[in-house]
């Protein structure tokens, strides 16, 4: 990974917090997952590429042989990603996984976005030129036509020359017992076999890693794992793509017995050098990590002192050779190669890794590194 120091010249002058996004890690993850699934990827890039930044991540998708296309959750995301890909001269398709309304269809179709269809009424009303993926509800009960209705919906799309794909979603492929997942897949196959010319896809991260190649599938859709993160770390082939850092803005010594931050949750046991960082829960660093959080500072793990604030947090820097302007790693890998995994932050916060990553706000500069 490119070190933080070598990435610094690309930063705007007012950057206080940054997320370094490693293209090398993303490329390796995509190649591994495509090989594991045995098919190309329809790469989920919803929620600002799982917090990594669409503009930082899209160039990797554009050049990766492992990626067939990209998927998002909302019409606004679809139009944004389509615009970014157009700027990259990338012809790969964008698929909208979420529902859309008829008044949104003209703009989406004009941008080449492929839609999700769950009902016969939608299939009958799509405008000319639309391409759609039939969503089949196999047990998630979120979107999708029931298995009993799905064939009729798909045939309606097929008659109009608009059927691009057929797909469903596993609800618990991360569980050790795969009985329900295999049942869901059999249900999906019963519908998908009626449409052999369409692209079939169902495998999310857990399915790709736990079930491997799924018979008859043309694409796979690993989301979180493609960014190098899994709820249970232990897949050495995956490398986290994001390193979150903030600069020290203030250093001062507080005396033993003084308290730190709101509500005085931390009482200092000795004279303490406190480093203040300009990042807090408004930036996406979880307030619920208060009392457990650590950061990587000058090559050491150091505790966050007191309650995480909206815009700042404080760290014990006692005994370290640090200065204002130094970068501190909140998760990811520091310049010396030490790592603090985002899964640790999730555990401290009693949150899922998905939540930690996608809550990262626009105040954090995304910086693509080789």
KANORZI-V728338 format. One record per pair of residues at least 4 apart in sequence whose C-alpha atoms are under 8 Angstrom apart, sorted by the first residue. I is the first residue (numbers start at 1). J is the second residue. Records with the same first field share a line. If there is no record, write none. Layout:
BEGIN
I: J + J
END
This chain:
BEGIN
1: 22 + 24 + 25 + 369 + 370
2: 6 + 7 + 22 + 369 + 370
3: 7 + 334 + 335
4: 8 + 20 + 327 + 334 + 335
5: 335
7: 11 + 367 + 369
10: 367
11: 15 + 367
15: 364 + 365
16: 246 + 247 + 278 + 279 + 364
17: 244 + 245 + 246 + 247 + 278 + 279 + 363 + 364 + 365
18: 244 + 245 + 246 + 364 + 365 + 366 + 367
19: 52 + 242 + 243 + 244 + 245 + 364 + 365 + 366 + 367
20: 241 + 242 + 243 + 244 + 245 + 366 + 367 + 368 + 369
21: 52 + 56 + 57 + 241 + 242 + 243 + 366 + 367 + 368 + 369
22: 26 + 241 + 242 + 368 + 369 + 370
23: 27 + 57 + 60 + 241 + 368 + 369 + 370
24: 28 + 370
25: 29 + 227 + 228 + 238 + 239 + 240 + 241
26: 30 + 60 + 226 + 227 + 228 + 239 + 241
27: 31 + 60 + 64
28: 32 + 238 + 239
29: 33 + 225 + 226 + 227 + 228 + 237 + 238 + 239
30: 34 + 41 + 64 + 66 + 67 + 226
31: 35 + 66
32: 36 + 237 + 238
33: 37 + 208 + 209 + 222 + 226
34: 38 + 39 + 40 + 41 + 66 + 220
35: 39
36: 208 + 209 + 212 + 213
37: 208 + 209 + 212 + 213 + 214 + 220
38: 212 + 213
39: 213 + 217 + 218 + 219 + 220
40: 65 + 66 + 67 + 68 + 218 + 219 + 220
41: 66 + 67 + 68 + 69 + 219 + 220 + 221 + 222
42: 67 + 68 + 69 + 70 + 71 + 219 + 220 + 221 + 222
43: 61 + 67 + 68 + 69 + 70 + 71 + 220 + 221 + 222 + 223 + 226
44: 49 + 70 + 71 + 72 + 221 + 222 + 223
45: 49 + 50 + 54 + 70 + 71 + 72 + 223
46: 50 + 71 + 72 + 73 + 74 + 77
47: 51 + 72 + 73 + 77 + 358
48: 52 + 53 + 54 + 77 + 358
49: 53 + 54 + 57
50: 224 + 227 + 354 + 357 + 358
51: 357 + 358 + 359 + 360 + 361
52: 56 + 57 + 242 + 357 + 358 + 366
53: 57 + 366
54: 58 + 81
55: 59 + 84
56: 366 + 367 + 368
57: 61 + 368
58: 62 + 81 + 84 + 85
59: 63 + 88
60: 64
61: 67 + 69 + 70
62: 67 + 85 + 88 + 90 + 92
68: 92 + 93 + 219
69: 92 + 93 + 94 + 95
70: 92 + 93 + 94 + 95
71: 78 + 94 + 95 + 96 + 97
72: 77 + 78 + 94 + 95 + 96 + 97 + 98
73: 77 + 78 + 96 + 97 + 98
74: 78 + 96 + 97 + 98 + 99 + 100
75: 79 + 96 + 98 + 100 + 104 + 108
76: 80
77: 81
78: 82 + 94 + 95 + 96 + 108 + 113
79: 83 + 108 + 111 + 113
80: 84
81: 85 + 94
82: 86 + 94 + 111 + 112 + 113
83: 87
84: 88
85: 89 + 90 + 91 + 92
86: 90 + 91
93: 112 + 113 + 114
94: 112 + 113 + 114
95: 113 + 114 + 115 + 116
96: 113 + 114 + 115 + 116
97: 115 + 116
98: 116
99: 116 + 117 + 143
100: 104 + 105 + 115 + 116
101: 105
102: 106 + 126
104: 108
105: 109 + 126 + 127
106: 110 + 127
107: 111
108: 112 + 113 + 114
109: 113 + 114 + 129 + 130 + 131
112: 130
113: 131
114: 130 + 131 + 132 + 133 + 164
115: 130 + 131 + 132 + 133
116: 132 + 133 + 134 + 135
117: 122 + 123 + 132 + 133 + 134 + 135 + 144
118: 122 + 123 + 134 + 135 + 136 + 143 + 144 + 145 + 150 + 153
119: 123 + 144 + 145 + 150 + 153
120: 124 + 152 + 153 + 156
121: 125
122: 126
123: 153 + 154 + 156 + 157
124: 156 + 157
126: 130
129: 162
130: 162
131: 162 + 163 + 164
132: 157 + 162 + 163 + 164 + 165
133: 163 + 164 + 165 + 166 + 167
134: 144 + 145 + 150 + 153 + 154 + 163 + 165 + 166 + 167
135: 143 + 144 + 145 + 150 + 166 + 167 + 168
136: 143 + 144 + 145 + 146 + 147 + 150 + 166 + 167 + 168 + 188 + 191
137: 141 + 142 + 143 + 144 + 145 + 146 + 147 + 168 + 169
138: 146 + 147 + 168 + 169 + 170 + 184 + 185 + 187 + 188
139: 170 + 171 + 184
140: 169 + 170 + 171
144: 168
145: 149 + 150 + 153
146: 150
147: 151 + 187 + 188 + 191
149: 153
150: 154 + 191
151: 155 + 191 + 194
152: 156
153: 157
154: 158 + 163 + 195
155: 159
156: 160
157: 161 + 162 + 163
158: 162 + 163
163: 198
164: 198 + 199
165: 198 + 199 + 200 + 201
166: 192 + 195 + 198 + 199 + 200 + 201
167: 188 + 192 + 200 + 201 + 202
168: 188 + 201 + 202
169: 202 + 203 + 204
170: 181 + 184 + 202 + 203 + 204 + 207
171: 181
172: 180 + 181
173: 178 + 181 + 206 + 207 + 210
174: 206 + 207 + 210
178: 182
179: 183
180: 184
181: 185
182: 186
183: 187
184: 188
185: 189
186: 190
187: 191
188: 192
189: 193
190: 194
191: 195
192: 196 + 200
199: 217 + 218 + 219
200: 216 + 217 + 218 + 219
201: 217 + 218 + 219 + 220 + 221
202: 217 + 219 + 220 + 221
203: 207 + 208 + 214 + 219 + 220 + 221 + 222
204: 208 + 220 + 221 + 222 + 223
205: 209 + 221 + 222 + 223 + 224 + 225 + 226
206: 210 + 211 + 222
207: 211 + 212
208: 212 + 213 + 220 + 222
213: 217
222: 226
223: 227
224: 228 + 229 + 230 + 354
225: 229 + 230 + 238
226: 238
227: 239 + 240 + 241 + 242
228: 238 + 239 + 240 + 241
229: 233 + 238 + 239 + 240 + 342 + 343 + 353
230: 235 + 353
231: 343 + 352 + 353
232: 343
233: 343
240: 332
242: 331 + 332
243: 329 + 330 + 331 + 332 + 333 + 334
244: 329 + 330 + 331 + 332
245: 327 + 328 + 329 + 330 + 331
246: 277 + 278 + 279 + 327 + 328 + 329 + 330
247: 277 + 278 + 324 + 325 + 326 + 327 + 328
248: 275 + 276 + 277 + 278 + 323 + 324 + 325 + 326 + 327 + 328
249: 275 + 276 + 277 + 278 + 324 + 325
250: 275 + 276 + 277 + 324
251: 273 + 274 + 275 + 276 + 323 + 324
252: 273 + 274 + 275
253: 271 + 272 + 273 + 274
254: 258 + 271 + 272 + 273 + 274
255: 268 + 270 + 271 + 272
256: 267 + 268 + 269 + 270 + 271 + 272
257: 267 + 268 + 269 + 270
258: 267 + 268
259: 264 + 265 + 266 + 267 + 268
260: 264 + 265 + 266 + 267 + 268 + 305 + 306 + 307
261: 265 + 266 + 305 + 306 + 307 + 308 + 309 + 314
262: 306 + 307 + 309
263: 307
264: 306
265: 306 + 307
266: 305 + 306
268: 272
272: 316 + 317 + 318
273: 316 + 317 + 318 + 319
274: 314 + 315 + 316 + 317 + 318
275: 314 + 315 + 316 + 317
276: 312 + 313 + 314 + 315
277: 312 + 313 + 314 + 315
278: 311 + 312 + 313
279: 283 + 285 + 310 + 311 + 312 + 313
280: 284 + 285 + 286 + 287 + 308 + 309 + 310 + 311 + 312 + 313
281: 285 + 286 + 287 + 308 + 309 + 310 + 311
282: 310 + 311 + 361
283: 310 + 311 + 359 + 360 + 361 + 362 + 363 + 364
284: 356 + 357 + 359 + 360 + 361
285: 356 + 359 + 360
286: 290 + 308 + 349 + 356
287: 307 + 308 + 309 + 349
288: 308 + 348 + 349 + 350
289: 293 + 308 + 345 + 348 + 349
290: 304 + 305 + 306 + 307 + 308 + 349
291: 304 + 305 + 306 + 307
292: 303 + 304 + 348
293: 303 + 304 + 345 + 348
294: 301 + 302 + 303 + 304 + 330
295: 301 + 302 + 303 + 304 + 315 + 328 + 329 + 330 + 331 + 340
296: 300 + 301 + 302 + 328 + 329 + 330 + 331 + 334 + 338 + 339 + 340
297: 301 + 302 + 317 + 327 + 328 + 329
298: 320 + 321 + 322 + 328
299: 334 + 336 + 338
302: 315 + 316 + 317
303: 315 + 316
304: 308 + 313 + 314 + 315 + 316
305: 313 + 314 + 315 + 316
306: 314
307: 313
308: 312 + 313 + 314
309: 313
317: 322
322: 326
328: 334
329: 333 + 334
330: 340
331: 339 + 340 + 341 + 342 + 345
332: 339 + 340 + 341 + 342
333: 337 + 338 + 339 + 340
334: 338 + 339
340: 344
341: 345
342: 346 + 353 + 356
343: 347 + 352 + 353
344: 348
345: 349 + 356
346: 350 + 351 + 352 + 353 + 356
347: 351 + 352
351: 355 + 356
352: 356
353: 357
354: 358
355: 359
356: 360
360: 364
END
